[in-house]
Amino acid sequence: TLVLAFQISFGANLIHQFFPLSNLDALIVASMMPLVPGTAFTNAIRDTLYGDYMSGAARALEALVIASAVAVGVGLGLALFGVLL
């Protein structure tokens, strides 16, 4: 997930360099939507409400790790592209 988020943000920056009228934020956000752990977070809440606290906590932690990987990957891609220019 981290590597894919890095590739997407770096690629979005490349597209933005060739097509300056494109919106960089929209490119990155639209490409990141499939990586957002919405289902994992929803399942964590559902498990917790059903009384399965251990599974709910594990799924919530999984969702947080995935979200963190996406954030770090995008940050690294933006930072590396800024350094290369």
HTML snippet that shows the backbone in 3Dmol.js (N, CA, C, O; Angstrom):
<script src="https://3Dmol.org/build/3Dmol-min.js"></script>
<div id="view" style="width:600px;height:400px;position:relative"></div>
<script>
const pdb = `
ATOM      1  N   THR A   1       0.830  -1.186   0.000  1.00  0.00           N
ATOM      2  CA  THR A   1       0.000   0.000   0.000  1.00  0.00           C
ATOM      3  C   THR A   1       0.871   1.244   0.000  1.00  0.00           C
ATOM      4  O   THR A   1       0.581   2.212  -0.703  1.00  0.00           O
ATOM      5  N   LEU A   2       1.930   1.218   0.783  1.00  0.00           N
ATOM      6  CA  LEU A   2       2.834   2.364   0.841  1.00  0.00           C
ATOM      7  C   LEU A   2       3.498   2.592  -0.515  1.00  0.00           C
ATOM      8  O   LEU A   2       3.570   3.725  -0.991  1.00  0.00           O
ATOM      9  N   VAL A   3       3.973   1.539  -1.124  1.00  0.00           N
ATOM     10  CA  VAL A   3       4.650   1.664  -2.422  1.00  0.00           C
ATOM     11  C   VAL A   3       3.667   2.120  -3.501  1.00  0.00           C
ATOM     12  O   VAL A   3       4.008   2.946  -4.347  1.00  0.00           O
ATOM     13  N   LEU A   4       2.454   1.584  -3.468  1.00  0.00           N
ATOM     14  CA  LEU A   4       1.456   1.975  -4.454  1.00  0.00           C
ATOM     15  C   LEU A   4       1.064   3.447  -4.276  1.00  0.00           C
ATOM     16  O   LEU A   4       0.908   4.169  -5.260  1.00  0.00           O
ATOM     17  N   ALA A   5       0.905   3.888  -3.036  1.00  0.00           N
ATOM     18  CA  ALA A   5       0.589   5.298  -2.787  1.00  0.00           C
ATOM     19  C   ALA A   5       1.729   6.194  -3.260  1.00  0.00           C
ATOM     20  O   ALA A   5       1.491   7.270  -3.808  1.00  0.00           O
ATOM     21  N   PHE A   6       2.963   5.750  -3.048  1.00  0.00           N
ATOM     22  CA  PHE A   6       4.123   6.506  -3.534  1.00  0.00           C
ATOM     23  C   PHE A   6       4.093   6.614  -5.053  1.00  0.00           C
ATOM     24  O   PHE A   6       4.293   7.696  -5.605  1.00  0.00           O
ATOM     25  N   GLN A   7       3.846   5.509  -5.721  1.00  0.00           N
ATOM     26  CA  GLN A   7       3.818   5.506  -7.182  1.00  0.00           C
ATOM     27  C   GLN A   7       2.709   6.394  -7.729  1.00  0.00           C
ATOM     28  O   GLN A   7       2.897   7.096  -8.722  1.00  0.00           O
ATOM     29  N   ILE A   8       1.563   6.357  -7.082  1.00  0.00           N
ATOM     30  CA  ILE A   8       0.445   7.171  -7.553  1.00  0.00           C
ATOM     31  C   ILE A   8       0.750   8.654  -7.400  1.00  0.00           C
ATOM     32  O   ILE A   8       0.504   9.436  -8.318  1.00  0.00           O
ATOM     33  N   SER A   9       1.281   9.044  -6.252  1.00  0.00           N
ATOM     34  CA  SER A   9       1.551  10.474  -6.055  1.00  0.00           C
ATOM     35  C   SER A   9       2.689  10.955  -6.954  1.00  0.00           C
ATOM     36  O   SER A   9       2.641  12.069  -7.475  1.00  0.00           O
ATOM     37  N   PHE A  10       3.694  10.131  -7.132  1.00  0.00           N
ATOM     38  CA  PHE A  10       4.797  10.500  -8.025  1.00  0.00           C
ATOM     39  C   PHE A  10       4.295  10.598  -9.470  1.00  0.00           C
ATOM     40  O   PHE A  10       4.645  11.531 -10.194  1.00  0.00           O
ATOM     41  N   GLY A  11       3.475   9.629  -9.880  1.00  0.00           N
ATOM     42  CA  GLY A  11       2.912   9.657 -11.234  1.00  0.00           C
ATOM     43  C   GLY A  11       1.987  10.841 -11.453  1.00  0.00           C
ATOM     44  O   GLY A  11       1.973  11.430 -12.534  1.00  0.00           O
ATOM     45  N   ALA A  12       1.214  11.193 -10.431  1.00  0.00           N
ATOM     46  CA  ALA A  12       0.339  12.359 -10.547  1.00  0.00           C
ATOM     47  C   ALA A  12       1.157  13.633 -10.721  1.00  0.00           C
ATOM     48  O   ALA A  12       0.764  14.533 -11.463  1.00  0.00           O
ATOM     49  N   ASN A  13       2.282  13.706 -10.043  1.00  0.00           N
ATOM     50  CA  ASN A  13       3.166  14.858 -10.222  1.00  0.00           C
ATOM     51  C   ASN A  13       3.745  14.909 -11.630  1.00  0.00           C
ATOM     52  O   ASN A  13       3.876  15.986 -12.212  1.00  0.00           O
ATOM     53  N   LEU A  14       4.088  13.755 -12.173  1.00  0.00           N
ATOM     54  CA  LEU A  14       4.590  13.716 -13.555  1.00  0.00           C
ATOM     55  C   LEU A  14       3.515  14.169 -14.533  1.00  0.00           C
ATOM     56  O   LEU A  14       3.797  14.943 -15.448  1.00  0.00           O
ATOM     57  N   ILE A  15       2.292  13.696 -14.349  1.00  0.00           N
ATOM     58  CA  ILE A  15       1.191  14.115 -15.215  1.00  0.00           C
ATOM     59  C   ILE A  15       0.980  15.618 -15.104  1.00  0.00           C
ATOM     60  O   ILE A  15       0.738  16.301 -16.099  1.00  0.00           O
ATOM     61  N   HIS A  16       1.075  16.117 -13.887  1.00  0.00           N
ATOM     62  CA  HIS A  16       0.881  17.556 -13.676  1.00  0.00           C
ATOM     63  C   HIS A  16       1.995  18.373 -14.346  1.00  0.00           C
ATOM     64  O   HIS A  16       1.750  19.500 -14.776  1.00  0.00           O
ATOM     65  N   GLN A  17       3.193  17.832 -14.439  1.00  0.00           N
ATOM     66  CA  GLN A  17       4.280  18.538 -15.124  1.00  0.00           C
ATOM     67  C   GLN A  17       4.040  18.611 -16.633  1.00  0.00           C
ATOM     68  O   GLN A  17       4.352  19.624 -17.259  1.00  0.00           O
ATOM     69  N   PHE A  18       3.483  17.538 -17.227  1.00  0.00           N
ATOM     70  CA  PHE A  18       3.234  17.524 -18.663  1.00  0.00           C
ATOM     71  C   PHE A  18       1.949  18.264 -19.030  1.00  0.00           C
ATOM     72  O   PHE A  18       1.843  18.829 -20.119  1.00  0.00           O
ATOM     73  N   PHE A  19       0.976  18.261 -18.121  1.00  0.00           N
ATOM     74  CA  PHE A  19      -0.300  18.947 -18.336  1.00  0.00           C
ATOM     75  C   PHE A  19      -0.533  19.914 -17.177  1.00  0.00           C
ATOM     76  O   PHE A  19      -1.228  19.568 -16.222  1.00  0.00           O
ATOM     77  N   PRO A  20       0.034  21.118 -17.243  1.00  0.00           N
ATOM     78  CA  PRO A  20      -0.019  22.042 -16.105  1.00  0.00           C
ATOM     79  C   PRO A  20      -1.422  22.498 -15.719  1.00  0.00           C
ATOM     80  O   PRO A  20      -1.630  22.943 -14.590  1.00  0.00           O
ATOM     81  N   LEU A  21      -2.379  22.398 -16.621  1.00  0.00           N
ATOM     82  CA  LEU A  21      -3.742  22.814 -16.293  1.00  0.00           C
ATOM     83  C   LEU A  21      -4.486  21.769 -15.459  1.00  0.00           C
ATOM     84  O   LEU A  21      -5.567  22.044 -14.939  1.00  0.00           O
ATOM     85  N   SER A  22      -3.916  20.584 -15.331  1.00  0.00           N
ATOM     86  CA  SER A  22      -4.567  19.554 -14.518  1.00  0.00           C
ATOM     87  C   SER A  22      -4.443  19.907 -13.038  1.00  0.00           C
ATOM     88  O   SER A  22      -3.482  20.550 -12.616  1.00  0.00           O
ATOM     89  N   ASN A  23      -5.422  19.478 -12.266  1.00  0.00           N
ATOM     90  CA  ASN A  23      -5.448  19.754 -10.839  1.00  0.00           C
ATOM     91  C   ASN A  23      -4.725  18.616 -10.109  1.00  0.00           C
ATOM     92  O   ASN A  23      -5.207  17.484 -10.092  1.00  0.00           O
ATOM     93  N   LEU A  24      -3.580  18.917  -9.513  1.00  0.00           N
ATOM     94  CA  LEU A  24      -2.764  17.893  -8.859  1.00  0.00           C
ATOM     95  C   LEU A  24      -3.500  17.259  -7.695  1.00  0.00           C
ATOM     96  O   LEU A  24      -3.460  16.040  -7.527  1.00  0.00           O
ATOM     97  N   ASP A  25      -4.173  18.071  -6.887  1.00  0.00           N
ATOM     98  CA  ASP A  25      -4.897  17.527  -5.737  1.00  0.00           C
ATOM     99  C   ASP A  25      -5.997  16.558  -6.173  1.00  0.00           C
ATOM    100  O   ASP A  25      -6.180  15.504  -5.565  1.00  0.00           O
ATOM    101  N   ALA A  26      -6.720  16.918  -7.217  1.00  0.00           N
ATOM    102  CA  ALA A  26      -7.792  16.052  -7.703  1.00  0.00           C
ATOM    103  C   ALA A  26      -7.228  14.745  -8.261  1.00  0.00           C
ATOM    104  O   ALA A  26      -7.820  13.682  -8.073  1.00  0.00           O
ATOM    105  N   LEU A  27      -6.094  14.822  -8.941  1.00  0.00           N
ATOM    106  CA  LEU A  27      -5.461  13.606  -9.464  1.00  0.00           C
ATOM    107  C   LEU A  27      -5.084  12.653  -8.339  1.00  0.00           C
ATOM    108  O   LEU A  27      -5.343  11.452  -8.425  1.00  0.00           O
ATOM    109  N   ILE A  28      -4.479  13.182  -7.294  1.00  0.00           N
ATOM    110  CA  ILE A  28      -4.021  12.337  -6.198  1.00  0.00           C
ATOM    111  C   ILE A  28      -5.205  11.769  -5.418  1.00  0.00           C
ATOM    112  O   ILE A  28      -5.242  10.574  -5.124  1.00  0.00           O
ATOM    113  N   VAL A  29      -6.161  12.616  -5.088  1.00  0.00           N
ATOM    114  CA  VAL A  29      -7.307  12.148  -4.296  1.00  0.00           C
ATOM    115  C   VAL A  29      -8.117  11.118  -5.061  1.00  0.00           C
ATOM    116  O   VAL A  29      -8.521  10.107  -4.486  1.00  0.00           O
ATOM    117  N   ALA A  30      -8.365  11.349  -6.340  1.00  0.00           N
ATOM    118  CA  ALA A  30      -9.143  10.396  -7.129  1.00  0.00           C
ATOM    119  C   ALA A  30      -8.423   9.065  -7.275  1.00  0.00           C
ATOM    120  O   ALA A  30      -9.065   8.015  -7.318  1.00  0.00           O
ATOM    121  N   SER A  31      -7.111   9.096  -7.351  1.00  0.00           N
ATOM    122  CA  SER A  31      -6.351   7.855  -7.488  1.00  0.00           C
ATOM    123  C   SER A  31      -6.226   7.107  -6.168  1.00  0.00           C
ATOM    124  O   SER A  31      -6.054   5.888  -6.163  1.00  0.00           O
ATOM    125  N   MET A  32      -6.308   7.811  -5.062  1.00  0.00           N
ATOM    126  CA  MET A  32      -6.147   7.189  -3.742  1.00  0.00           C
ATOM    127  C   MET A  32      -7.435   6.573  -3.202  1.00  0.00           C
ATOM    128  O   MET A  32      -7.380   5.783  -2.259  1.00  0.00           O
ATOM    129  N   MET A  33      -8.570   6.903  -3.761  1.00  0.00           N
ATOM    130  CA  MET A  33      -9.836   6.440  -3.200  1.00  0.00           C
ATOM    131  C   MET A  33      -9.936   4.914  -3.073  1.00  0.00           C
ATOM    132  O   MET A  33     -10.479   4.443  -2.074  1.00  0.00           O
ATOM    133  N   PRO A  34      -9.444   4.119  -4.029  1.00  0.00           N
ATOM    134  CA  PRO A  34      -9.519   2.659  -3.828  1.00  0.00           C
ATOM    135  C   PRO A  34      -8.639   2.149  -2.681  1.00  0.00           C
ATOM    136  O   PRO A  34      -8.851   1.041  -2.188  1.00  0.00           O
ATOM    137  N   LEU A  35      -7.664   2.938  -2.256  1.00  0.00           N
ATOM    138  CA  LEU A  35      -6.772   2.502  -1.180  1.00  0.00           C
ATOM    139  C   LEU A  35      -7.298   2.836   0.212  1.00  0.00           C
ATOM    140  O   LEU A  35      -6.769   2.337   1.205  1.00  0.00           O
ATOM    141  N   VAL A  36      -8.327   3.670   0.298  1.00  0.00           N
ATOM    142  CA  VAL A  36      -8.856   4.097   1.596  1.00  0.00           C
ATOM    143  C   VAL A  36      -9.519   2.907   2.283  1.00  0.00           C
ATOM    144  O   VAL A  36     -10.331   2.216   1.668  1.00  0.00           O
ATOM    145  N   PRO A  37      -9.185   2.656   3.552  1.00  0.00           N
ATOM    146  CA  PRO A  37      -9.695   1.459   4.236  1.00  0.00           C
ATOM    147  C   PRO A  37     -11.088   1.653   4.843  1.00  0.00           C
ATOM    148  O   PRO A  37     -11.278   1.424   6.037  1.00  0.00           O
ATOM    149  N   GLY A  38     -12.043   2.066   4.045  1.00  0.00           N
ATOM    150  CA  GLY A  38     -13.390   2.305   4.555  1.00  0.00           C
ATOM    151  C   GLY A  38     -14.088   1.035   5.014  1.00  0.00           C
ATOM    152  O   GLY A  38     -14.741   1.026   6.058  1.00  0.00           O
ATOM    153  N   THR A  39     -13.956  -0.023   4.252  1.00  0.00           N
ATOM    154  CA  THR A  39     -14.606  -1.280   4.615  1.00  0.00           C
ATOM    155  C   THR A  39     -13.996  -1.875   5.877  1.00  0.00           C
ATOM    156  O   THR A  39     -14.719  -2.395   6.727  1.00  0.00           O
ATOM    157  N   ALA A  40     -12.694  -1.806   6.006  1.00  0.00           N
ATOM    158  CA  ALA A  40     -12.042  -2.348   7.204  1.00  0.00           C
ATOM    159  C   ALA A  40     -12.470  -1.577   8.452  1.00  0.00           C
ATOM    160  O   ALA A  40     -12.679  -2.171   9.510  1.00  0.00           O
ATOM    161  N   PHE A  41     -12.600  -0.265   8.329  1.00  0.00           N
ATOM    162  CA  PHE A  41     -13.022   0.545   9.470  1.00  0.00           C
ATOM    163  C   PHE A  41     -14.483   0.266   9.819  1.00  0.00           C
ATOM    164  O   PHE A  41     -14.837   0.187  10.995  1.00  0.00           O
ATOM    165  N   THR A  42     -15.333   0.116   8.798  1.00  0.00           N
ATOM    166  CA  THR A  42     -16.738  -0.208   9.032  1.00  0.00           C
ATOM    167  C   THR A  42     -16.882  -1.568   9.706  1.00  0.00           C
ATOM    168  O   THR A  42     -17.692  -1.722  10.620  1.00  0.00           O
ATOM    169  N   ASN A  43     -16.110  -2.550   9.266  1.00  0.00           N
ATOM    170  CA  ASN A  43     -16.155  -3.874   9.888  1.00  0.00           C
ATOM    171  C   ASN A  43     -15.651  -3.826  11.329  1.00  0.00           C
ATOM    172  O   ASN A  43     -16.139  -4.572  12.178  1.00  0.00           O
ATOM    173  N   ALA A  44     -14.687  -2.965  11.612  1.00  0.00           N
ATOM    174  CA  ALA A  44     -14.188  -2.823  12.981  1.00  0.00           C
ATOM    175  C   ALA A  44     -15.287  -2.293  13.895  1.00  0.00           C
ATOM    176  O   ALA A  44     -15.464  -2.782  15.011  1.00  0.00           O
ATOM    177  N   ILE A  45     -16.011  -1.310  13.426  1.00  0.00           N
ATOM    178  CA  ILE A  45     -17.110  -0.765  14.235  1.00  0.00           C
ATOM    179  C   ILE A  45     -18.205  -1.802  14.407  1.00  0.00           C
ATOM    180  O   ILE A  45     -18.751  -1.951  15.500  1.00  0.00           O
ATOM    181  N   ARG A  46     -18.529  -2.512  13.352  1.00  0.00           N
ATOM    182  CA  ARG A  46     -19.576  -3.543  13.434  1.00  0.00           C
ATOM    183  C   ARG A  46     -19.196  -4.644  14.414  1.00  0.00           C
ATOM    184  O   ARG A  46     -20.019  -5.063  15.228  1.00  0.00           O
ATOM    185  N   ASP A  47     -17.953  -5.114  14.343  1.00  0.00           N
ATOM    186  CA  ASP A  47     -17.510  -6.152  15.267  1.00  0.00           C
ATOM    187  C   ASP A  47     -17.554  -5.671  16.710  1.00  0.00           C
ATOM    188  O   ASP A  47     -17.935  -6.421  17.608  1.00  0.00           O
ATOM    189  N   THR A  48     -17.167  -4.432  16.930  1.00  0.00           N
ATOM    190  CA  THR A  48     -17.190  -3.883  18.286  1.00  0.00           C
ATOM    191  C   THR A  48     -18.616  -3.776  18.802  1.00  0.00           C
ATOM    192  O   THR A  48     -18.872  -4.085  19.966  1.00  0.00           O
ATOM    193  N   LEU A  49     -19.554  -3.344  17.956  1.00  0.00           N
ATOM    194  CA  LEU A  49     -20.942  -3.235  18.375  1.00  0.00           C
ATOM    195  C   LEU A  49     -21.580  -4.596  18.639  1.00  0.00           C
ATOM    196  O   LEU A  49     -22.488  -4.703  19.463  1.00  0.00           O
ATOM    197  N   TYR A  50     -21.117  -5.626  17.956  1.00  0.00           N
ATOM    198  CA  TYR A  50     -21.623  -6.977  18.189  1.00  0.00           C
ATOM    199  C   TYR A  50     -20.993  -7.630  19.411  1.00  0.00           C
ATOM    200  O   TYR A  50     -21.343  -8.759  19.755  1.00  0.00           O
ATOM    201  N   GLY A  51     -20.076  -6.943  20.066  1.00  0.00           N
ATOM    202  CA  GLY A  51     -19.470  -7.461  21.286  1.00  0.00           C
ATOM    203  C   GLY A  51     -18.162  -8.191  21.087  1.00  0.00           C
ATOM    204  O   GLY A  51     -17.586  -8.682  22.058  1.00  0.00           O
ATOM    205  N   ASP A  52     -17.677  -8.280  19.871  1.00  0.00           N
ATOM    206  CA  ASP A  52     -16.410  -8.953  19.607  1.00  0.00           C
ATOM    207  C   ASP A  52     -15.301  -7.895  19.639  1.00  0.00           C
ATOM    208  O   ASP A  52     -14.850  -7.410  18.601  1.00  0.00           O
ATOM    209  N   TYR A  53     -14.879  -7.556  20.854  1.00  0.00           N
ATOM    210  CA  TYR A  53     -13.957  -6.436  21.048  1.00  0.00           C
ATOM    211  C   TYR A  53     -12.562  -6.709  20.508  1.00  0.00           C
ATOM    212  O   TYR A  53     -11.909  -5.800  19.994  1.00  0.00           O
ATOM    213  N   MET A  54     -12.102  -7.937  20.617  1.00  0.00           N
ATOM    214  CA  MET A  54     -10.758  -8.259  20.136  1.00  0.00           C
ATOM    215  C   MET A  54     -10.685  -8.128  18.608  1.00  0.00           C
ATOM    216  O   MET A  54      -9.741  -7.545  18.075  1.00  0.00           O
ATOM    217  N   SER A  55     -11.677  -8.669  17.921  1.00  0.00           N
ATOM    218  CA  SER A  55     -11.697  -8.564  16.464  1.00  0.00           C
ATOM    219  C   SER A  55     -11.899  -7.116  16.024  1.00  0.00           C
ATOM    220  O   SER A  55     -11.302  -6.679  15.039  1.00  0.00           O
ATOM    221  N   GLY A  56     -12.725  -6.377  16.738  1.00  0.00           N
ATOM    222  CA  GLY A  56     -12.944  -4.976  16.413  1.00  0.00           C
ATOM    223  C   GLY A  56     -11.678  -4.157  16.559  1.00  0.00           C
ATOM    224  O   GLY A  56     -11.370  -3.311  15.719  1.00  0.00           O
ATOM    225  N   ALA A  57     -10.944  -4.414  17.635  1.00  0.00           N
ATOM    226  CA  ALA A  57      -9.690  -3.692  17.844  1.00  0.00           C
ATOM    227  C   ALA A  57      -8.661  -4.061  16.780  1.00  0.00           C
ATOM    228  O   ALA A  57      -7.922  -3.200  16.303  1.00  0.00           O
ATOM    229  N   ALA A  58      -8.612  -5.335  16.408  1.00  0.00           N
ATOM    230  CA  ALA A  58      -7.655  -5.770  15.387  1.00  0.00           C
ATOM    231  C   ALA A  58      -7.980  -5.141  14.034  1.00  0.00           C
ATOM    232  O   ALA A  58      -7.079  -4.702  13.318  1.00  0.00           O
ATOM    233  N   ARG A  59      -9.253  -5.098  13.687  1.00  0.00           N
ATOM    234  CA  ARG A  59      -9.640  -4.499  12.404  1.00  0.00           C
ATOM    235  C   ARG A  59      -9.423  -2.982  12.412  1.00  0.00           C
ATOM    236  O   ARG A  59      -9.038  -2.401  11.397  1.00  0.00           O
ATOM    237  N   ALA A  60      -9.669  -2.349  13.554  1.00  0.00           N
ATOM    238  CA  ALA A  60      -9.426  -0.904  13.656  1.00  0.00           C
ATOM    239  C   ALA A  60      -7.941  -0.604  13.510  1.00  0.00           C
ATOM    240  O   ALA A  60      -7.560   0.359  12.844  1.00  0.00           O
ATOM    241  N   LEU A  61      -7.105  -1.426  14.130  1.00  0.00           N
ATOM    242  CA  LEU A  61      -5.663  -1.244  13.993  1.00  0.00           C
ATOM    243  C   LEU A  61      -5.220  -1.468  12.553  1.00  0.00           C
ATOM    244  O   LEU A  61      -4.358  -0.752  12.043  1.00  0.00           O
ATOM    245  N   GLU A  62      -5.810  -2.460  11.901  1.00  0.00           N
ATOM    246  CA  GLU A  62      -5.504  -2.712  10.492  1.00  0.00           C
ATOM    247  C   GLU A  62      -5.868  -1.500   9.635  1.00  0.00           C
ATOM    248  O   GLU A  62      -5.098  -1.103   8.760  1.00  0.00           O
ATOM    249  N   ALA A  63      -7.035  -0.915   9.882  1.00  0.00           N
ATOM    250  CA  ALA A  63      -7.463   0.255   9.119  1.00  0.00           C
ATOM    251  C   ALA A  63      -6.530   1.437   9.366  1.00  0.00           C
ATOM    252  O   ALA A  63      -6.219   2.186   8.441  1.00  0.00           O
ATOM    253  N   LEU A  64      -6.089   1.603  10.596  1.00  0.00           N
ATOM    254  CA  LEU A  64      -5.168   2.701  10.901  1.00  0.00           C
ATOM    255  C   LEU A  64      -3.801   2.499  10.245  1.00  0.00           C
ATOM    256  O   LEU A  64      -3.190   3.458   9.773  1.00  0.00           O
ATOM    257  N   VAL A  65      -3.329   1.269  10.216  1.00  0.00           N
ATOM    258  CA  VAL A  65      -2.041   0.987   9.574  1.00  0.00           C
ATOM    259  C   VAL A  65      -2.130   1.246   8.066  1.00  0.00           C
ATOM    260  O   VAL A  65      -1.211   1.816   7.477  1.00  0.00           O
ATOM    261  N   ILE A  66      -3.226   0.832   7.451  1.00  0.00           N
ATOM    262  CA  ILE A  66      -3.400   1.058   6.017  1.00  0.00           C
ATOM    263  C   ILE A  66      -3.489   2.554   5.721  1.00  0.00           C
ATOM    264  O   ILE A  66      -2.867   3.042   4.777  1.00  0.00           O
ATOM    265  N   ALA A  67      -4.260   3.276   6.524  1.00  0.00           N
ATOM    266  CA  ALA A  67      -4.386   4.726   6.317  1.00  0.00           C
ATOM    267  C   ALA A  67      -3.046   5.421   6.517  1.00  0.00           C
ATOM    268  O   ALA A  67      -2.721   6.363   5.794  1.00  0.00           O
ATOM    269  N   SER A  68      -2.269   4.966   7.490  1.00  0.00           N
ATOM    270  CA  SER A  68      -0.947   5.549   7.715  1.00  0.00           C
ATOM    271  C   SER A  68      -0.012   5.261   6.545  1.00  0.00           C
ATOM    272  O   SER A  68       0.764   6.126   6.139  1.00  0.00           O
ATOM    273  N   ALA A  69      -0.083   4.053   6.005  1.00  0.00           N
ATOM    274  CA  ALA A  69       0.757   3.702   4.862  1.00  0.00           C
ATOM    275  C   ALA A  69       0.408   4.563   3.646  1.00  0.00           C
ATOM    276  O   ALA A  69       1.296   4.996   2.911  1.00  0.00           O
ATOM    277  N   VAL A  70      -0.875   4.806   3.442  1.00  0.00           N
ATOM    278  CA  VAL A  70      -1.293   5.661   2.330  1.00  0.00           C
ATOM    279  C   VAL A  70      -0.760   7.078   2.537  1.00  0.00           C
ATOM    280  O   VAL A  70      -0.237   7.689   1.605  1.00  0.00           O
ATOM    281  N   ALA A  71      -0.890   7.592   3.741  1.00  0.00           N
ATOM    282  CA  ALA A  71      -0.427   8.958   4.025  1.00  0.00           C
ATOM    283  C   ALA A  71       1.081   9.084   3.864  1.00  0.00           C
ATOM    284  O   ALA A  71       1.561  10.054   3.279  1.00  0.00           O
ATOM    285  N   VAL A  72       1.829   8.121   4.374  1.00  0.00           N
ATOM    286  CA  VAL A  72       3.287   8.168   4.265  1.00  0.00           C
ATOM    287  C   VAL A  72       3.722   8.022   2.808  1.00  0.00           C
ATOM    288  O   VAL A  72       4.644   8.708   2.365  1.00  0.00           O
ATOM    289  N   GLY A  73       3.069   7.138   2.065  1.00  0.00           N
ATOM    290  CA  GLY A  73       3.412   6.955   0.656  1.00  0.00           C
ATOM    291  C   GLY A  73       3.185   8.208  -0.163  1.00  0.00           C
ATOM    292  O   GLY A  73       4.023   8.577  -0.986  1.00  0.00           O
ATOM    293  N   VAL A  74       2.052   8.866   0.056  1.00  0.00           N
ATOM    294  CA  VAL A  74       1.774  10.113  -0.672  1.00  0.00           C
ATOM    295  C   VAL A  74       2.773  11.184  -0.258  1.00  0.00           C
ATOM    296  O   VAL A  74       3.281  11.924  -1.101  1.00  0.00           O
ATOM    297  N   GLY A  75       3.053  11.268   1.021  1.00  0.00           N
ATOM    298  CA  GLY A  75       4.020  12.261   1.496  1.00  0.00           C
ATOM    299  C   GLY A  75       5.401  12.040   0.907  1.00  0.00           C
ATOM    300  O   GLY A  75       6.065  12.992   0.498  1.00  0.00           O
ATOM    301  N   LEU A  76       5.835  10.792   0.861  1.00  0.00           N
ATOM    302  CA  LEU A  76       7.145  10.497   0.275  1.00  0.00           C
ATOM    303  C   LEU A  76       7.180  10.815  -1.221  1.00  0.00           C
ATOM    304  O   LEU A  76       8.171  11.341  -1.729  1.00  0.00           O
ATOM    305  N   GLY A  77       6.109  10.498  -1.908  1.00  0.00           N
ATOM    306  CA  GLY A  77       6.057  10.796  -3.341  1.00  0.00           C
ATOM    307  C   GLY A  77       6.104  12.282  -3.615  1.00  0.00           C
ATOM    308  O   GLY A  77       6.806  12.721  -4.526  1.00  0.00           O
ATOM    309  N   LEU A  78       5.367  13.065  -2.839  1.00  0.00           N
ATOM    310  CA  LEU A  78       5.383  14.515  -3.019  1.00  0.00           C
ATOM    311  C   LEU A  78       6.741  15.105  -2.637  1.00  0.00           C
ATOM    312  O   LEU A  78       7.251  15.997  -3.316  1.00  0.00           O
ATOM    313  N   ALA A  79       7.316  14.602  -1.552  1.00  0.00           N
ATOM    314  CA  ALA A  79       8.611  15.119  -1.102  1.00  0.00           C
ATOM    315  C   ALA A  79       9.720  14.768  -2.086  1.00  0.00           C
ATOM    316  O   ALA A  79      10.558  15.613  -2.403  1.00  0.00           O
ATOM    317  N   LEU A  80       9.731  13.531  -2.570  1.00  0.00           N
ATOM    318  CA  LEU A  80      10.777  13.122  -3.498  1.00  0.00           C
ATOM    319  C   LEU A  80      10.660  13.878  -4.816  1.00  0.00           C
ATOM    320  O   LEU A  80      11.673  14.259  -5.404  1.00  0.00           O
ATOM    321  N   PHE A  81       9.455  14.094  -5.277  1.00  0.00           N
ATOM    322  CA  PHE A  81       9.286  14.845  -6.533  1.00  0.00           C
ATOM    323  C   PHE A  81       9.744  16.275  -6.353  1.00  0.00           C
ATOM    324  O   PHE A  81      10.318  16.861  -7.271  1.00  0.00           O
ATOM    325  N   GLY A  82       9.498  16.857  -5.169  1.00  0.00           N
ATOM    326  CA  GLY A  82       9.956  18.213  -4.899  1.00  0.00           C
ATOM    327  C   GLY A  82      11.469  18.305  -4.839  1.00  0.00           C
ATOM    328  O   GLY A  82      12.043  19.313  -5.250  1.00  0.00           O
ATOM    329  N   VAL A  83      12.128  17.261  -4.330  1.00  0.00           N
ATOM    330  CA  VAL A  83      13.575  17.249  -4.252  1.00  0.00           C
ATOM    331  C   VAL A  83      14.189  17.084  -5.640  1.00  0.00           C
ATOM    332  O   VAL A  83      15.228  17.679  -5.928  1.00  0.00           O
ATOM    333  N   LEU A  84      13.573  16.301  -6.488  1.00  0.00           N
ATOM    334  CA  LEU A  84      14.114  16.045  -7.821  1.00  0.00           C
ATOM    335  C   LEU A  84      13.992  17.253  -8.733  1.00  0.00           C
ATOM    336  O   LEU A  84      14.757  17.381  -9.689  1.00  0.00           O
ATOM    337  N   LEU A  85      13.056  18.132  -8.461  1.00  0.00           N
ATOM    338  CA  LEU A  85      12.906  19.319  -9.322  1.00  0.00           C
ATOM    339  C   LEU A  85      13.830  20.371  -8.907  1.00  0.00           C
ATOM    340  O   LEU A  85      13.853  21.445  -9.508  1.00  0.00           O
TER     341      LEU A  85
END
`;
const viewer = $3Dmol.createViewer("view");
viewer.addModel(pdb, "pdb");
viewer.setStyle({}, {cartoon: {color: "spectrum"}});
viewer.zoomTo();
viewer.render();
</script>
